[in-house]
Amino acid sequence: MHPRKGLVLIVEDDQNIAALQKLYLERDGYRTHLCEDGPGGFDAVARLRPAAVVLDIGLPGLDGVTFCRRLRERGDWTPVLLVTARGDESDRILGLELGADDYLTKPFSPGELVARVNAVLRRGARAAGGSHVYALGPLRVDPGRRTVHVDGEPVEFTTLELDLLAYLLAHPGQVFTRAQLLDQVWGDSAHRDQRVVDVYVSQIRGKLGAASPLRTVRGVGYGTAEGRA
């Protein structure tokens, strides 16, 4: 069957895991390209322009966290799905802080991998179809164009950072629990650590500084002030 979807770059040094990822992604209509080490995978992103990257953290030559940091430093915001071992929580959180869009913890089902890749790409496509622009003082957020500006200067956001910010801006005055945000923005709260929401809120605030419209309601969750959007 001719692939219906784009190319997914798999960067994984375990050949058995990589083969399983390749099989299930191609069954779902994606094309795939495999790399077994970090440097080869990093070069392949620029060469192949994949729709998404499935990136193992424990790679030879260039670990996944450094891979993601260097990718974002060169201005490449290709969606990245980190694959981590169960004990790699600190690396996983650091990877998210450096710009990864989502993560999976080993062991995981190949079906869950496909669902996560679909979700990352679907979020981007859905946001690209939006037309409302939010202008709040020095902050301007355009979900359709995937841009964020503060005082006219661009601020780089990952797919999930922008989606979370845009969702909260679209509901001024409302406060959402972490589980609600995982359901509405990530599309899944049942199999995720709710602390990931805290990580993304912290990243958004760090990037926007005093221009951040986000507020925390202790014991409940997050929102934006009434009338700010």
N, C-alpha and C positions, 0 to 999 in steps of 0.2 A: 504494500500500500504506500502511495506517495505521502511523505510527511506533510501534516497540515500546519505544523507549528515551526518555531524557530530553532536555532541551534543552542544546545546546552553544553557548556564546557565542564567536564568532570575532571577534577584534579584530585587524584586518589592513588596512593602507592600500594594499597592492597588490591591485587588483581581480581580476587574473588568478589570483593565488595564493588569494585568499579564495574565488573562485568554485569552484576545484578542491577546496579543503577542504570547502566546503559540499556539493558534489556527492557526494564519497565518504562523508562522514559521514551524509548523508541516505540514501544507498544502504545503509548499514549499520543504518538504523533510527532514527537520531537526528533530532530537530528542530534547526534551527539559527537563529541570529540573527546578522547581520553588523553590525559597527561599524567605521568607517574611521579613527577617531582615539581617542586615549587617554581624554580626558574623557568622550566619549560612551559608550565601553565601560565605564568605571568606574561611571558612573551606571546603566548597564544591568544590572550585576551585582546591585545592590540592588533594581532594579525587576523583573527577570525571574527571579531566583533560579535560575540555570542549574545543571545537574549538574556542569559543568566549563567552564573557560575556556581557549581556545587563544589565546595572547597573544604577538604579535610584540613584540620588544624595541624596534625602531626606529620608534616611532609619533610622529605629530605631536601637539603639545599636551601630551602626558603620556607619557613613555617607559615601556616595559614594566617596568623595574626599579622605578621610582618608583610605578607602578601597583600592583605586587605589594606593595611596602612599605606603602602606604597602605591596601590591602585588609586586610592582616594587622593593622595598627595599629587598625583599627576592629573587630577581632574576627571578621572574615569569613574562614573557612577553606575556602571553595570550592576544589576542586582546580584548580590552574593548570598548564598545559603551556606552557612558554616556547618560542618559535620564534626562533632566533638566526642571524645570519650567521656564516660559518665563522671570521672573525677576532674575534668578540665573546666570547672565552673569559673575560675578566675580568668582563664584564657577566653572562655566564651563571652563573659561580660566585657572584657577588654576588646574582643573582636566587634561586639555590638557598638561599643563606644567609638571604635575607629571607622565605623561605617557599614558593617555587615547588615543585611536586611532581615535575616532570620537565621535560625539554627535548628539542628536536629542532634539529639544525643544518641549515641550508639548504646545498645542495639536498637534499630528502628526497622519498621516494615518498609519494603520498597514502595508500597502503595502510599504510605505517609509521605515519603520523599516526593513522589509525583504530585500529591495534593499540595505540598508546601510550595513547590516550584510553580504550579498553576496559580496558587493564591498570590504569590509575589508579583507575577506578571499580570494577573487580573486586577490587582490593586492599582498598578501603574496605568493600565488601560482605562479603568473606570475613572481615575482622577484626571486623566488627560481629556476626558469628555466633559469635565466640569467647566462652567463658564463664570461662576461667581468669583470676584476678586475681593479680598479683604484688605482694607486700608485702615490701619489703627495707629495714628500718630506717625512715628518714623517707620513703622512696619508695613510692608505690602506683601501679601501672599496671593499668588496666582496658581491655584491647583491645576488648571488646564494647561498652562505653560510649564508647570513644574518649577516655578521660580519663587524665591524668597529674597526680599531686599530690605535692608535697614538703612535709612537715610540715603537711599538711592544706590547703595553698594550691595552687590549680590552676596548671598550667604549660601554656601553649599549644604544641601540637605539630602539625606538618603530617602529612598522611597517611603519607608515606614515613618521616618521622622516627619516628613511632609504630610503624609496621610493622617497621622495622629493630630498634628497641629491643625490641619484643615477641618478634621471632624469636630474638634473642640470649638473652633471658631464658628462652625456652622450651627452650633447649639449654645449661644451665649446665655449665661445665667444658669445653665444646667450643670449638675455635678454627677459624674459617672464613676462607678466603682471600677476597680482594676479588671474584674471579670467582665463587666459590660464593655469596657474598651477593648479587651481581647476579642470579644465576640464581634464587635462592630468594625474594628480596624484590622485586626489580624485574621478574623474569621474563625477563631477557635480558642476557647478558654479551657476546655476539658483536659488538654494534655500539655499545658504550658505553666511554667512558673510565673506567678503573677508579678514577681519582682521585676520582670522584664519591662513592665510599664514604667516603673520607677526609673530604670536606666534610661529609657527614651525621653521621659520628661526632663530628667537631669541634662541630657544631651541638648535638647531644644533650648532649655534655659541658658545653658552654657554658650550656645551659639548666638542667641538673641540678646543676652545681657539684660539691660534695663528695658529693652523693647519687648520683652516676653510678656504675653497677655495671660499666661497660665497661672492658675491659682490652685493651691492645695487646701482641701477641707479635711482636717484631721479626723481620722477614723472613718472617712467615707471614700474620698478619691480626688479626682481632678476635674477642673472646668475652666471656663473663662468668665470674666466679670460680665454682669448684665449690661447690655448696651455697647460692649466693646467690639462687636462684629456686625 
